Amino acid sequence: MKMKKSFIVMGLMLAASALTNCSKDDTAATDASDLRQGFTLRAEYTPIASDTRTTLDPATGKVAWDAEDELLVFCRETGTEPASWEQYKFTTTEEAAAQGIFTCPDIAIDPAKSYDWYIMSPYSSYVKNPLGESNSGTFQIGNQTQDNAAPTAHLTNADLMTGVITGVAGDRQPVVTLAHRATLMKFTIVNKETEAITPATVEFEAPSNVLVGGRFAVDFATGVLTADTKWTSTKLTIENAPAIEPNGTYDIYMMMPPFTLASGDEFVITVTTDKGRSEQNRTMTREVKFEAGKMNTATIDVTLPKPEEASYTLLTDISELTVGSKIIIANLEAGKALGAQRSNNREGAAVTISGGNLIENPAATVSVLTVGQGTTNTGYFTLNDGDGYLYAASSSKNYLKIENKVTVNSEWEITIAADGVATIKATGSDNRNWMRFNSDSDLFSCYRSGQKDVYIFKKN
């Protein structure tokens, strides 16, 4: 149910020794003493959820802006085209927020002239003018972090709203209606496992022709978003997430640019947890429009892959490593195995190593790799995790990623010492090519030197 919420934003009448005129037009000089210092602005809108952008007082049902909220304001003298637009920031305090009072000491207007007002929430220094053109600057929507301590607070920085009113006399109060320019998605995670899980990330991947995130130029008047950077997937990282008990639920929220999924479109929702990763492929049975100012909901039933019933033995001779082998790469000292792919490296997944040489029934969080034969040199090996081939990705960064096709960077020269220490080096031009375990960050990646030894365990 939507609730009508009105907010009054009033500029305080502040004295200032140095005043900046909103209009850059110098044709009609006005004495500084005649300028109106500050102004009163009333902004109204209908939120898309009770606690996305503002704070709801359940005792009174009233809604107020949060302390330290900021508005981006542009203004120009009506009928003029400024060579450049001046940015103004309006802020509020804890005391003023309840009344919707925002202040800005830097505006001075001429009561004898008329002005056009352009308002955006939240404030962003990256937006340079309100016209939504290539030189207007951009606003990011997508790839956010939700903190369980305040599960909707992150929406403050993504719940994009704009409004315009033109031809307002300088001695009158502008009244601006702000409209939402993004759409809100609420996912309810349901734990279908028999033990508690703690969610870490939720990723929504759309078809390749559908944008669900990016950086956009914003036309304040029409709300049209023009993509400068385009994302067909968006991820929410969850901090301080609670453990979800069996059959328990947890809500997460994502702001996205407006988009449409057509009947037959396929999308993927991936939830990573402390117990493993749940990936769900879904197909639309009808067209659904995710419109600006609207909230859509979906349920994600999380079931995790079951641990494999198998054993893996430590290799101590390279002759034991053959094409087609199923292997686990691990660090003995930390009891960690190469796990799920992150953006630029691999997670360290907990694993029990019995007697220093045996892994039994590894958890689903452990990556089991399939060994292949190199193409440029048949003495080299490839390592496939089911999604792609592991490769050393940089000479300047410590990266370990996956690629769809084998290149020299995903061909590995491997040697194994008698004590089991494996030297695994990519053979391409990127010289941070030595696969190692980083015990400080609990991850596997590729380095030029240093870090901890890795070992190869082969499926029996």
C-alpha positions in Angstrom: 0.0 0.0 0.0 1.4 3.4 -1.0 1.3 6.2 1.5 1.1 9.9 0.5 4.0 11.8 2.1 4.6 15.5 1.7 7.7 17.3 2.7 8.4 21.0 3.1 11.9 22.1 2.2 12.5 25.7 3.4 15.7 27.7 2.8 16.7 29.7 5.8 17.2 33.4 5.4 20.9 33.5 5.9 23.0 36.6 5.7 26.2 36.2 3.6 29.0 38.6 3.1 29.7 37.2 -0.5 26.7 36.2 -2.5 26.5 34.3 -5.8 23.7 35.1 -8.2 21.8 32.1 -9.6 21.8 33.7 -13.0 25.1 34.2 -14.8 23.4 37.0 -16.9 25.2 40.3 -16.1 23.1 42.4 -18.4 20.9 43.7 -15.5 22.9 44.7 -12.5 21.3 44.4 -9.1 22.6 45.8 -5.9 23.5 43.0 -3.4 21.2 44.6 -0.8 18.2 44.0 -3.1 18.9 40.3 -3.5 16.7 37.8 -1.7 19.1 35.7 0.5 17.8 32.2 0.5 14.3 30.9 -0.5 11.5 28.6 0.5 11.0 25.4 -1.5 8.2 22.9 -0.9 8.8 19.4 -2.4 6.1 16.7 -2.5 6.3 13.0 -3.7 4.7 9.6 -3.1 7.4 7.1 -1.9 7.5 3.6 -3.3 8.0 2.0 0.1 7.6 3.3 3.6 11.2 3.4 4.5 13.3 3.7 1.3 14.1 7.3 1.2 13.0 8.7 4.5 12.3 7.8 8.1 8.8 6.6 9.1 7.7 7.2 12.7 5.3 4.3 13.4 3.8 6.0 16.4 2.5 9.0 14.5 2.6 7.8 10.9 4.5 10.9 9.9 7.5 10.8 7.6 10.4 13.2 7.8 13.7 13.5 5.9 16.7 12.0 7.6 19.4 14.3 9.2 22.1 15.2 6.8 20.0 14.4 3.7 21.1 16.6 0.7 19.4 18.0 -2.3 21.1 19.0 -5.6 19.6 22.3 -6.9 20.1 24.1 -10.2 18.4 27.4 -11.0 18.5 29.9 -13.9 16.8 33.1 -14.8 13.8 32.2 -16.9 14.4 32.6 -20.6 18.2 32.4 -20.3 20.6 29.7 -21.3 23.6 29.7 -18.9 27.0 29.0 -20.3 27.5 26.8 -17.3 25.3 25.6 -14.5 26.0 26.3 -10.8 25.5 23.4 -8.4 23.9 24.1 -5.1 23.8 21.7 -2.1 20.9 22.0 0.4 21.4 20.1 3.6 19.4 19.4 6.7 20.1 18.7 10.4 18.5 16.4 12.9 16.4 19.2 14.3 15.4 20.6 11.0 14.7 17.3 9.3 11.4 16.8 11.1 10.1 20.0 9.5 11.8 19.4 6.2 14.0 22.4 6.4 17.0 22.4 4.2 19.6 25.2 4.1 22.0 26.6 1.6 24.0 29.8 2.2 25.2 30.2 -1.4 22.1 31.3 -3.3 21.0 34.9 -3.8 18.1 35.7 -6.1 16.5 38.9 -7.4 12.9 39.3 -6.3 12.2 41.3 -9.5 13.1 38.4 -11.8 11.7 34.9 -12.5 13.6 31.7 -12.2 13.5 28.0 -13.3 14.2 25.5 -10.5 15.6 22.0 -11.0 15.8 19.7 -8.0 17.4 16.3 -7.5 17.5 13.9 -4.6 20.0 12.7 -3.5 22.8 15.2 -4.1 25.6 14.1 -6.5 28.6 16.2 -7.4 28.9 14.1 -10.6 25.7 15.6 -12.1 26.8 18.8 -13.8 23.5 20.1 -15.3 19.9 19.0 -15.3 19.4 18.5 -19.1 20.4 14.8 -19.4 22.9 15.4 -22.2 26.3 13.9 -22.9 28.0 16.7 -20.9 25.5 16.5 -18.0 27.5 14.1 -15.8 26.1 10.8 -14.5 24.3 9.2 -11.6 25.0 5.5 -10.6 22.1 3.0 -10.1 23.0 -0.5 -9.0 25.8 -2.5 -7.3 25.0 -1.5 -3.8 25.7 -2.7 -0.2 22.9 -3.4 2.3 23.9 -3.3 6.0 21.6 -5.4 8.1 21.8 -2.7 10.9 19.7 -0.5 8.6 18.4 -2.7 5.8 17.0 0.1 3.6 19.4 2.9 4.4 21.5 2.1 1.3 18.5 3.1 -0.9 19.0 6.7 0.2 21.8 7.0 -2.3 20.0 5.3 -5.1 16.3 6.4 -4.8 16.7 8.9 -7.6 14.0 11.7 -7.7 13.9 14.9 -9.8 11.5 17.7 -10.3 11.3 21.0 -12.2 9.2 24.2 -11.9 9.7 27.1 -14.3 8.8 30.8 -14.3 8.7 31.3 -10.5 8.9 34.9 -9.4 11.9 35.6 -7.2 9.6 36.8 -4.4 7.5 33.7 -4.5 7.9 30.2 -3.0 8.6 27.5 -5.6 6.5 24.3 -5.2 8.2 21.3 -6.8 6.9 17.8 -7.2 9.7 15.2 -7.2 9.1 12.0 -9.2 10.9 8.7 -8.7 13.2 7.8 -11.7 14.3 4.3 -10.5 12.4 1.1 -9.8 12.6 -0.8 -6.5 13.0 -4.6 -6.3 12.4 -6.4 -3.1 13.6 -10.0 -2.9 12.6 -12.3 0.0 15.2 -15.0 0.6 13.7 -18.2 2.0 16.1 -20.8 3.5 15.1 -24.2 2.3 18.1 -25.9 3.8 18.1 -27.9 7.1 20.6 -25.7 8.7 21.1 -21.9 9.1 22.6 -20.0 6.2 24.1 -16.5 6.2 23.6 -14.6 2.9 26.6 -12.6 1.5 25.5 -11.4 -2.0 22.5 -11.5 -4.3 23.1 -10.9 -8.0 20.5 -10.3 -10.7 21.6 -11.1 -14.3 19.3 -9.9 -17.1 19.3 -10.8 -20.8 22.1 -9.1 -22.7 19.8 -6.5 -24.2 18.3 -5.4 -20.8 20.0 -2.8 -18.6 19.6 -3.3 -14.8 22.3 -0.9 -13.7 25.0 1.6 -14.8 25.7 5.3 -14.8 23.1 7.5 -16.4 22.7 11.1 -17.5 19.4 12.4 -16.0 16.9 14.7 -17.6 15.4 16.3 -14.5 12.2 17.4 -16.4 11.3 14.1 -18.2 13.1 11.6 -16.0 14.7 10.0 -19.1 17.9 8.1 -18.2 20.6 8.0 -20.9 23.2 5.2 -20.1 26.8 6.2 -20.2 28.0 2.9 -18.5 25.7 -0.1 -19.1 25.3 -3.1 -16.8 23.2 -6.2 -17.6 23.7 -7.5 -14.1 23.6 -5.9 -10.7 24.8 -7.2 -7.3 23.9 -6.4 -3.7 26.5 -7.1 -1.1 25.0 -7.8 2.4 27.0 -6.7 5.4 26.4 -8.0 9.0 23.7 -10.3 7.6 21.9 -12.5 10.1 21.8 -16.2 10.0 18.6 -17.4 8.4 17.2 -20.4 10.2 15.5 -23.2 8.2 12.3 -21.9 6.6 13.2 -18.4 7.8 13.2 -15.4 5.5 15.3 -12.2 4.9 14.4 -9.3 2.7 16.9 -7.4 0.5 16.3 -4.3 -1.6 17.7 -3.2 -5.0 17.2 0.0 -6.9 17.4 -0.4 -10.7 16.7 1.8 -13.7 13.3 1.1 -15.2 13.3 -2.0 -17.5 11.1 -4.5 -19.1 11.3 -8.3 -19.2 9.4 -9.8 -22.2 7.7 -13.2 -22.2 10.3 -15.8 -22.8 13.2 -13.7 -21.4 15.6 -15.7 -19.2 17.3 -14.2 -16.2 19.5 -15.6 -13.4 19.4 -14.9 -9.6 22.5 -16.0 -7.7 22.6 -16.0 -3.9 26.0 -16.7 -2.2 26.0 -17.8 1.4 28.4 -19.1 4.0 27.3 -22.6 3.1 27.5 -22.4 -0.7 26.0 -20.8 -3.7 22.4 -21.1 -5.1 22.0 -20.2 -8.7 18.5 -20.1 -10.2 17.6 -19.7 -13.9 14.1 -18.4 -14.5 12.0 -17.7 -17.6 9.4 -15.0 -17.9 5.9 -16.4 -18.7 4.5 -12.9 -19.5 5.8 -9.4 -20.0 6.5 -7.4 -16.9 7.4 -3.7 -16.8 9.5 -2.6 -13.9 8.5 1.0 -13.8 9.9 4.1 -12.2 8.2 4.7 -8.8 7.0 1.2 -8.5 8.1 -1.7 -6.3 8.1 -5.3 -7.5 8.6 -8.3 -5.3 10.0 -11.9 -5.8 10.8 -14.8 -3.6 14.1 -16.7 -3.8 14.0 -20.2 -2.4 17.6 -21.0 -1.5 18.7 -24.6 -1.9 22.3 -25.4 -2.0 24.2 -28.2 -4.0 24.8 -31.2 -1.7 28.4 -32.1 -0.8 30.0 -34.6 -3.1 30.6 -38.0 -1.6 34.1 -38.6 -2.8 37.7 -38.6 -1.6 40.7 -36.8 -2.9 44.3 -37.7 -2.3 47.4 -35.5 -2.2 49.6 -35.8 -5.3 53.3 -36.0 -4.8 54.4 -36.7 -8.4 53.4 -34.9 -11.6 52.9 -38.2 -13.4 49.7 -38.7 -11.3 48.1 -35.6 -12.8 46.4 -36.7 -16.1 43.9 -35.1 -18.5 40.4 -35.6 -17.2 41.4 -35.7 -13.6 39.1 -34.0 -11.0 41.2 -32.1 -8.6 41.0 -29.7 -5.6 43.7 -27.1 -5.0 44.3 -26.3 -1.3 46.6 -24.9 1.3 47.4 -27.4 4.0 48.3 -25.0 6.8 45.1 -23.0 6.7 42.8 -25.8 5.7 41.4 -23.8 2.8 40.6 -24.9 -0.7 40.1 -22.9 -3.9 36.5 -21.9 -3.8 34.0 -19.7 -5.7 35.1 -17.1 -8.2 35.0 -13.5 -6.9 35.5 -10.5 -9.2 39.3 -10.8 -9.4 40.2 -13.9 -7.3 38.9 -17.1 -5.7 37.5 -17.5 -2.2 39.2 -19.6 0.3 36.7 -22.4 1.2 37.0 -24.3 4.5 38.1 -28.0 4.0 39.1 -30.8 6.3 42.4 -32.4 5.3 42.9 -35.7 7.2 46.5 -36.8 7.9 47.7 -34.0 5.7 46.9 -36.0 2.5 43.2 -36.8 2.3 40.1 -34.7 1.6 36.7 -36.5 2.1 33.3 -35.3 1.0 34.3 -31.7 0.3 31.6 -29.0 0.9 29.8 -27.5 -2.1 31.8 -24.3 -1.5 34.9 -26.1 -2.7 35.7 -25.8 -6.4 36.4 -29.2 -8.1 38.5 -28.5 -11.3 38.7 -30.6 -14.4 42.2 -31.0 -15.8 42.6 -30.5 -19.6 45.4 -30.4 -22.1 47.0 -27.2 -23.4 46.6 -26.3 -27.0 49.7 -24.3 -27.7 51.8 -26.8 -25.8 50.5 -30.3 -25.0 52.7 -30.4 -21.9 50.7 -27.6 -20.3 47.4 -28.1 -18.5 44.1 -26.3 -18.4 41.9 -26.0 -15.3 38.1 -25.7 -15.7 35.7 -25.0 -12.9 32.6 -25.7 -14.9 32.0 -22.0 -15.8 35.3 -21.4 -17.6 39.1 -21.8 -17.6 41.2 -20.3 -14.8 43.7 -17.8 -16.1 46.2 -15.2 -14.8 44.6 -11.9 -15.8 47.2 -9.2 -15.2 50.8 -8.1 -15.0 50.0 -5.2 -12.7 47.3 -6.7 -10.4 47.1 -10.0 -8.5 44.2 -11.4 -10.5 42.9 -15.0 -11.0 39.8 -15.1 -13.3 38.0 -17.4 -15.7 37.6 -17.1 -19.5 35.4 -19.0 -21.9 38.1 -20.1 -24.3 41.6 -21.4 -23.8 44.4 -18.9 -24.3 48.1 -18.9 -23.3 47.0 -17.2 -20.1 44.8 -20.1 -19.2 47.5 -22.8 -19.9 49.4 -23.8 -16.8 52.8 -25.3 -16.4 52.6 -27.5 -13.3 55.3 -29.2 -11.2 54.9 -31.2 -8.0 57.6 -31.7 -5.4 58.0 -34.9 -3.4 56.4 -33.2 -0.3 53.4 -32.3 -2.4 54.1 -28.6 -3.0 52.6 -27.7 -6.4 54.1 -25.0 -8.6 51.3 -23.8 -10.9 52.2 -21.0 -13.3 50.3 -19.6 -16.2 52.4 -19.5 -19.4 51.0 -16.3 -21.0 52.5 -12.8 -21.1 51.0 -11.7 -17.8 53.8 -12.1 -15.3 51.7 -12.2 -12.1 51.1 -15.8 -13.0 52.0 -17.9 -10.0 48.9 -19.4 -8.3 49.2 -19.0 -4.5 47.2 -18.8 -1.3 46.9 -15.4 0.4 46.5 -16.2 4.1 46.0 -12.6 5.1 42.9 -12.2 2.8 41.8 -15.8 2.8 41.9 -16.1 -1.0 43.6 -17.8 -3.9 45.0 -15.6 -6.7 48.1 -15.1 -9.0 51.2 -13.4 -7.8 54.7 -12.6 -9.0 56.2 -13.8 -5.7 55.4 -14.5 -2.0 52.2 -15.9 -0.4 51.7 -19.5 0.7 52.1 -22.9 -1.0 49.3 -24.8 -2.7 48.8 -28.5 -3.1 46.8 -30.6 -5.5 44.4 -33.3 -4.4 43.1 -35.8 -7.0 39.8 -37.5 -6.9 40.1 -41.2 -6.2 
